[in-house]
């Protein structure tokens, strides 16, 4: 099985010999690939929706990997028992949803050795949650696939130094390592913020709000970082 660049990048962040849980697995492509490559010893593929659950179950059966991959239907980490997996992947969801999943079962997240997260939106909220809950970001990647940019974050238990607020938006390791896609990544963040501020500008109440001030400061901070590249 060949993966797209986004899933391949996630796969490359999974430590060898791990026990993987892929939450929101869809077709179970990631666990199937990692088991076939002998990167993980076994895996759990979980999805809350019945359609993707059946697709994953059929895909695992077609590859005759039922002995190594358990496919389960359930909400987030409810498909796991504490200590059953040491690496969790949550990809393709909004940042708030990812935070809810990690927060909902602290007895499970407490036993994980690594989380690999790919938020579709609100990646800054995910990074802030990780910092506040004693997870250290150990790797970050940017991937462009079919014209869309994806942020991928790997974190492990541990404390980290607080960083300037704008780096929660950009990604501290993306900035530190000057990722090849960093400039385009910041341009996208700026484009989004300018759109938000433009929409708010039609309302005097919105313009006078604390949220408008916070967004304006964030925009200025991002522009300052952009000028350094």
C-alpha positions in Angstrom: 0.0 0.0 0.0 1.2 3.5 -0.9 0.2 6.5 1.2 -0.3 10.1 0.2 2.3 12.5 1.4 0.2 13.6 4.4 -0.3 10.1 5.8 3.2 9.1 4.9 4.6 12.0 6.9 2.4 10.9 9.9 3.6 7.3 9.4 7.2 8.4 9.5 6.6 10.0 12.9 5.4 6.7 14.5 8.3 5.1 16.4 9.2 1.6 15.4 7.8 -1.3 17.4 4.9 0.8 18.8 1.4 -0.2 19.5 -0.6 2.3 17.5 -4.1 3.6 17.9 -5.5 5.5 14.9 -8.5 7.5 16.0 -10.8 8.5 13.2 -9.1 5.9 11.0 -11.5 6.1 8.0 -10.3 3.3 5.7 -7.5 2.1 8.1 -4.9 3.0 5.5 -2.4 4.1 8.1 -2.5 1.1 10.4 -2.5 -1.3 7.4 0.6 0.4 6.0 2.5 0.4 9.3 1.7 -3.2 10.0 2.7 -4.3 6.5 6.0 -2.4 6.8 6.5 -4.0 10.2 6.9 -0.5 11.8 4.3 -1.4 14.5 3.7 -4.7 16.2 -0.1 -4.2 16.2 -2.7 -1.5 15.9 -6.2 -0.4 16.9 -8.2 1.4 14.2 -11.1 3.4 15.7 -13.9 5.4 14.1 -17.1 6.8 15.6 -19.1 6.5 12.3 -20.5 3.2 11.1 -19.6 3.7 7.4 -15.9 4.3 8.0 -15.8 1.6 10.6 -17.1 -0.9 8.0 -14.7 0.4 5.4 -11.8 -0.1 7.8 -13.0 -3.5 8.8 -13.3 -4.6 5.2 -9.9 -3.1 4.3 -8.2 -5.0 7.2 -10.0 -8.2 6.1 -8.9 -7.8 2.5 -5.3 -7.5 3.6 -5.7 -10.5 6.0 -4.4 -8.5 8.9 -7.2 -9.1 11.4 -4.6 -10.8 13.7 -2.7 -7.6 14.0 -5.3 -4.8 13.6 -8.4 -4.5 15.8 -11.1 -2.4 14.2 -13.5 -0.8 16.7 -16.4 1.6 16.5 -16.6 4.2 19.2 -16.1 7.8 20.2 -12.5 9.0 20.4 -10.4 7.2 23.0 -13.4 5.2 24.2 -12.2 2.4 21.8 -9.1 1.9 24.0 -8.3 0.5 27.4 -5.6 2.2 29.5 -2.1 1.1 28.5 -3.4 -0.7 25.4 -1.6 1.6 23.0 1.5 3.7 23.4 1.1 6.0 20.3 -2.1 7.7 19.3 -2.7 9.4 15.9 -5.6 11.8 15.5 -5.6 13.3 12.1 -8.0 15.2 9.9 -10.1 16.8 12.7 -10.5 20.3 14.0 -8.2 21.4 16.8 -11.1 21.7 19.4 -12.2 18.2 18.5 -8.7 16.8 19.0 -8.4 18.6 22.4 -11.8 17.1 23.5 -10.7 13.6 22.5 -7.4 13.9 24.4 -9.1 15.5 27.4 -12.0 13.1 27.7 -10.0 10.0 28.8 -7.1 11.2 31.0 -6.4 7.7 32.3 -5.6 6.7 28.7 -3.6 9.8 27.6 -1.5 9.5 30.8 -0.1 6.2 29.6 0.7 7.3 26.0 4.3 7.7 24.9 3.6 9.9 21.9 0.6 11.6 20.2 0.7 12.6 16.5 -1.9 15.2 15.7 -2.9 16.8 12.4 -5.5 19.5 13.1 -7.4 20.8 10.1 -8.0 24.1 11.9 -7.0 25.7 15.2 -3.5 24.1 15.4 -2.5 26.9 17.8 -5.1 25.7 20.3 -3.7 22.2 20.1 -0.2 23.5 20.8 -1.4 25.6 23.8 -3.2 22.6 25.2 -0.1 20.4 24.8 2.0 23.0 26.7 -0.5 23.4 29.5 -0.9 19.6 29.9 2.8 18.8 30.1 3.3 17.5 26.6 6.5 18.5 24.8 6.4 19.1 21.0 9.2 16.9 19.6 8.6 17.2 15.9 6.5 19.3 13.5 6.0 19.0 9.8 4.3 20.9 7.0 2.9 19.0 4.1 1.3 20.2 0.9 -1.1 17.8 -0.7 -3.6 18.6 -3.5 -3.0 22.3 -3.0 -3.8 22.3 0.7 -1.3 22.8 3.6 -1.3 20.5 6.6 0.4 20.9 9.9 1.5 17.7 11.7 2.6 17.8 15.4 4.2 15.0 17.4 4.4 15.4 21.2 5.7 13.3 24.1 5.1 13.6 27.9 7.4 16.3 29.3 7.5 19.9 30.3 8.6 22.6 27.8 9.5 26.3 28.1 6.8 28.8 27.4 7.2 30.4 24.0 6.1 33.7 22.5 2.4 33.6 21.7 2.9 33.9 17.9 4.9 30.7 17.8 1.8 28.7 18.9 0.3 29.9 15.7 3.3 29.2 13.5 4.7 26.1 15.2 7.8 26.5 17.4 9.8 23.8 15.6 8.7 24.9 12.2 10.1 28.3 13.0 13.2 27.0 14.7 14.1 24.7 11.8 13.0 27.2 9.1 10.9 24.5 7.4 11.0 24.9 3.5 7.2 25.6 3.5 7.4 28.1 6.4 7.0 31.2 4.3 3.9 29.9 2.6 2.6 28.7 5.9 2.8 32.1 7.4 1.3 33.7 4.3 -1.7 31.4 4.7 -2.0 32.4 8.4 -1.9 36.1 7.4 -4.4 35.6 4.7 -6.9 34.0 7.1 -6.4 36.6 9.8 -6.8 39.5 7.3 -10.1 37.9 6.1 -11.4 37.6 9.7 -10.5 41.2 10.5 -12.0 42.4 7.2 -15.3 40.7 8.1 -15.3 42.2 11.6 -14.6 45.7 10.2 -18.2 46.0 9.1 -19.3 46.1 12.7 -18.4 49.0 15.1 -19.1 46.7 18.0 -16.7 44.0 16.6 -14.0 46.5 15.9 -14.1 47.8 19.5 -14.1 44.2 20.9 -11.2 42.5 22.8 -11.2 39.8 20.1 -10.5 42.4 17.3 -7.6 43.8 19.3 -6.2 40.3 19.9 -6.5 39.4 16.2 -4.8 42.7 15.2 -1.9 42.0 17.6 -1.6 38.4 16.2 -1.6 39.8 12.7 1.2 42.3 13.6 3.2 39.6 15.3 2.9 37.3 12.2 3.9 40.2 9.9 7.0 40.8 12.1 8.0 37.1 11.8 7.4 37.2 8.0 9.7 40.2 7.7 12.5 38.1 9.3 12.4 35.4 6.6 
